[in-house]
Amino acid sequence: MMALRVAASPGFRIAACASAPAAVAGGGRPRELPPPLALLAEGTTMVVGGHRGMGMNAVGAPPGARVGAARERENTLLSFGRAADHAALAFVEFDVQVTKDGCPVIFHDDFILTQKTEALYERRVTDLLLEEFLSYGVQKESHKVSKPLLRRMEDGRVLTWNTQEDDSLCTLQEVFERVSPRLGFNIELKFDDNIIYPRGNLDHAVQAVLQVVFQYAGNRPIFFSTFQPDAARITRELQSVLFLTEGGTAKHNDSRRNSLNDAIRVCQEYELHGIVSEARGVFKNPSAILKAQESNLAFLTYGQLNNVWEAVYVQHLMGVNGVIVDLVEEISNAVADLSKPDLSQSMSSSSVGIDGKHQAFSQQQLGFLLRLIPELIQQPH
């Protein structure tokens, strides 16, 4: 097991890279983007990103669940705008797919569902024209009829997708134009795990996204991520990209996706800039963080464990550089407290304050916790 560290993370940076940009529409070449998020600037604590804005909508979560249906609809201008109001939040993560007519839109699921009378209608997002996609959910224009949104769960159930505050679906261009430029963007290039994509299809999707980014990025910090190894390789030819992985908590036919060690090899082979792993994968294989650091790779995590402050704090000690969370206000404020002067000495003895309280961990206790967590996360839920 890797040794625990309390010192600040090494001073890596995810640097902009547009050394070999592909041609865009009209035969031009895209300009180089401004340097993306300085995730690992020397002397800073870990950064926090908002998952799909202010947090994902956990449709069907039981009453009282720690992460439930967020107040705002995920992946909307409303959710991103609320996230931008939290100064301690460095960036938001969101999912981008490209419609049939070539427009990048913000939506997580591969399929979008609605219901009329008793009939259920299910369409693949990338098979829709932009106008069709925007016809789902609440409408910007009052005279247009809203199509109710439903969501298919992993167990096959289809549930009504309600939130306390709704907002319309949106495009990538709208997000750039209407969200505060101080907020960084982690743009996840979304592809269906069950499809083997020809190179041309991946090229088309990546180019469509980059055309919007190059035109509207301004000075906003930006980095890309994707679970699709070939899309990561293509994007890396143009810009900074991190490789998304479940970190060995799920199995795929593509062996490049089956462990953190595989993810590190993908980054080395394709010269990617880092990894975004499911947090459980880090606790199952903490030594991977040291291997990533030795390869000068950024290391971020996502997942339900990141909504538990103690798990985030242990990751900070392990050397994880950033976390993507649903409980935006709680976790971002707690991480921000790590850099406050009154906590600098307590950090050296592995203690941290939150909501006026301190939770202290000795090195022995932290070692025990790191040994225990891998066993816990493998238990059936």
N, C-alpha and C positions, 0 to 999 in steps of 0.2 A: 504494500500500500504506500502511496506517495506520502512524503512528509508534509505536514501542515505548514502553511506560511501565513504570517500576519502582515508582512510587509506589503507595500503597494505593488500592483502588478507591473511587469516589465513595460517599458515604454514603446510598445508596438503601435503602429498606426495603420489603418486601412487606407492606403494611398490611392488616389485616382489613377486609373490606367486606361488611356485611350490611345495607346501607341499604334494600334492597327485597326482603326474604326472602319466598319463596312460602309458602303455607300447607302445613302438614304434616298427617299423619293426625290426625283428631279436630278439625280446624279451627283448631288453634293456630298460632302463628308461632314459628319456630325462634329461639332466642336467638343473640346474636352470639357468634361464636367468639372465643377469646383471640387476641391478635396472633400470626400465624404466624411461621415461622422468620425471624429477622432476618438474612437472607442477606447483606446488604451493610452491616452496621453499620460506622460510621466506624472506620477504623484496624485492621480485621481482615484476615487473609489470606483466600484463597478457602476456601469450605467444601467438605467431601467427604461424599457420600452413598453408601450401600451399594446396589448394584444388586440388587434382589430379595432383599435381606438381605445375606448374606455374599458374594454374587456369583451370577451366573446359572450354570445347569448347561449347559455346552457339550457336549451329548451328541454323541458321535461324533468328538470332538477327538482328533487323533493323540497317541500317547504323547510326553510331554515338552512338549506345547503350553503356552505361557505361561498361557493361560486354558483350563482343562479342565473336567471334571465336578467342581464344587466339592464339598467334603467333605459339606456339608449340602444337603438338598433345598431348592431355591430357593422363595421365597414361602411359607415355613412358620414356625411359632412357634419352632422350633429355630434356624433361620437368623437370624431377627430378634433372638432372645435373645442369640445369640453376637455379633451386630453391636452390640447395646447395651452389651456389655462393653468395647468399644473407645471410650475417652473422647474420642479425637480425631475420631470419626465424629459428624457433626451430625445426620444423618437417614438413613432408609432409603427407597428407592423401591420401590413394589410396585404390582401391577396388580389392579384391581377390576372384576369383571363381576357382573351381577345375574341370578340364577337365574330360572327360569320363575315360581316362586312368590314372587319379590320379595326375595330375600335376597342382599345383597352378599357375594361370596366372593373369595378371593385366588387368581388363576390367570392366567398370561400368555397361553397359546395360545388361539386361538378355538375349537379342537376338542380334545377329550380322547379318548385312545385306550386300549383294552385288548385283550387277546387271550384267547380260550378255545379250547382244543385248537388247531386250525389256523385258526379264524375270527378275523378282525380286526373289532373293533367301534369305530366312530368316531361321536361325538356332539358337536353344538355345545353349548358350556357353557351358553349362555343358554336352551337348549331343555330343560335338565335341572331337575328339582325339587331342592331342597336335599338331601334324603335321598339322591337318586341321585348327586349330585355327590360327597358325602362318602363314598360307597361305593367310590370309586376309591382305589387306593394302600393304604398301611399303615393299619390300623384302630386306633382308640383302645381298643376293647373286644376282648379276646382271642377271644371266641366268634364274632366276625364274620369272614367270609372276605374276604381282601384281593383286590382286582382288580389285577393287575400293570399298571403304567403304561408306555405306550410314547409315543414322540414322533415326529411327522412332521417331517422336515427340509425345508429350502427346495427341495432337489433332488428331493423326492418320496419319498426313502427313509424307512422306518419302522424305528426303532431302539429297543431296550430302554432304558428310562430308569432307570439305576441310579445310586446315589450311595453314598458310603462310610457315611454316617449318614442314615437315613430319618426321616421324620416325616409325620404325617397332614395332609391338606388342611384348610384352616381358613376361617373366616368373618372378615369385617371386624370384627365385634363382638369376637370372641375376641382379635384382634390388639390392639385397644384395651385390653381387660381384662388381658392377660397380658404385654405388653411394657412395659419400663420407661418411665415417663412422661417421663423426661429426653430420650428419643430422639425427634427430629422425624419426621414422616411426610410423604413426597411421594406422594400418592395419585393414581395414573394412572387416569383413567377410560377403560376399554378398550372399543373398538368395532372391528368388522370393517371393514377398508379396502374390502372388495368389496361392501358393502351401503350403499344410500342410505336413511338412516333418516328416517321421518316425525317431525315435531316431537314428537308425542305419545310415541313410543318413547323419544326422548332425554329428555324431561321425566320419564318414569317411572323411567328408570335413574338420572338425577341425583338425583331426590327420594329414591329408595330409599337411595342412598349417604349423602346429607346427613342423613337421619333418624338413621342410626346415628352419624354424626360428631357431630351436635348433642347427642346423648344421652350419648356416651361420651368426648368430646374432653378434658374437664377442662382443664388448662392446657398440654396438649401442643402444641408448635409444629407447625402443619399447613399445607401448601399443596397445591393440586390441579394436575394437568397432563393434557393430552390432545392426541392428534393430530387429533381430530375438531373442525373449526372451529366448527360449530354447537353442539356440546356445550360448547365453551369459552365461547361467547357466553352460553348458558343459565346455566352455572355462575357466570360473572362477575356475573350479576344478583344472586347470592347470596353469593359468597365470592371470595377471591383465587384466581386461576388463571393458570398459565403455558401457553403454546402450544408443543406438541411439533412438531418438524420434522426431516426428514432433511437440511435445509439445502441442497437442490439435488443431493443424491447419489442421488435416486430420483425418478421421474416419476409423477404421479397425474393422474387425470381432473379432479380438483378443483384448479384452478389456484392456489388459496390455499395449497397445500401444496408448491409446487415450487421454492422458493428462500428464502433468508434474508430477502431484501428483501420477498418476499410475506408472510413470517411477521411482519415488522415492521409491514407495512400491516394485517394482521389484528389485531395487538395495538392499533394506533392506532384502528382502526375500532370494535372491540369493547371498548376500554378495558381490555385485559388487562394483567397486571402484569409479564410477561416472557416469555422464550423459553428452551426447552430444545432445543438443536440437536445433531444428530450432529456429533461433533468434526471429522470430515473437512470438513464444510460450513464450519466456521470457518476452517480453513486454506485452503480454496479462496476464501473471501471474507472476509478479516480485517477489511476496512473496515466490515463489518456490525456489529461490536462497537461501534465509535464511533457509528454511526447509532442503535443501540439505547440507548446511554448518553445520547445527545442527546434521546431520547424518554423518558428516565427509566425504562427497562426493565431488569429483572434479566436476566442472561445466564448460563445454565448449559449444560453439554454432557454427552453420554453417548457410548458407543461404545468399540470396541476400542482406539483410540488412547489412551484415558484409563487404560489399564493399562500405559502406558509413561511412566515418570516424566519423562523429558525433554520429552515432548509436553505433559504436564500443566504443567510449569514454564513452558514457552513460553506456554501459554494464560494462566497467571497474569500474565506480563509484558504480554500483550496486553490484559488487563483483564477476562478471564472471571471470573465471580464464584463459580462452583462447578462441581464435576465429580462425575458419578455413575460409580462404578467397580466392578469385580469383585474386584480385588486389594485388598480393604478394608484389611487391616493395613499392607501395604507403602505404599500411596499415602497413606492418612490420616496415618500417622506422618511421612512425608516432607513433606507439606503443613504439618503441625503444626510441623515444624522451621523453617519459614519465619518464624515469629513469635518464635523464640527470640533472646534478646539477642545471643548470640555470632555469629548469622548476619545481624544487622541491617546491619552495615557491608558484609559480603560481598554482600548483596543489592543494595546501591547500585552495586556494580561488576558486577552480573549474574552472581553465582556462588551456588551452593547446595550444601548438604551432605546426604549420605544415606549411612547406614551408615558414618559416620566418614570418608567421602571427600568431596571437593569437585569439582564439575564446573563449570568456569568458561566463560562465554560472553562474548565481547566483543560490543558492539553490532553490529559488522560481521559477526561470525559468526552472530548471531541473525537479522540481516537476510537473510543467505544461507540460513539454515535455513528461514525463512518463505517464501523464494522457491522453495526446493527441495521442501518438503513438498507443495504443491499438485500438483507433477508426479508425485511418488511415489504419492500416493493415487489418482491416475487410472490407474495402471498396472494391468493385469489381475493378479488374485491366483491 
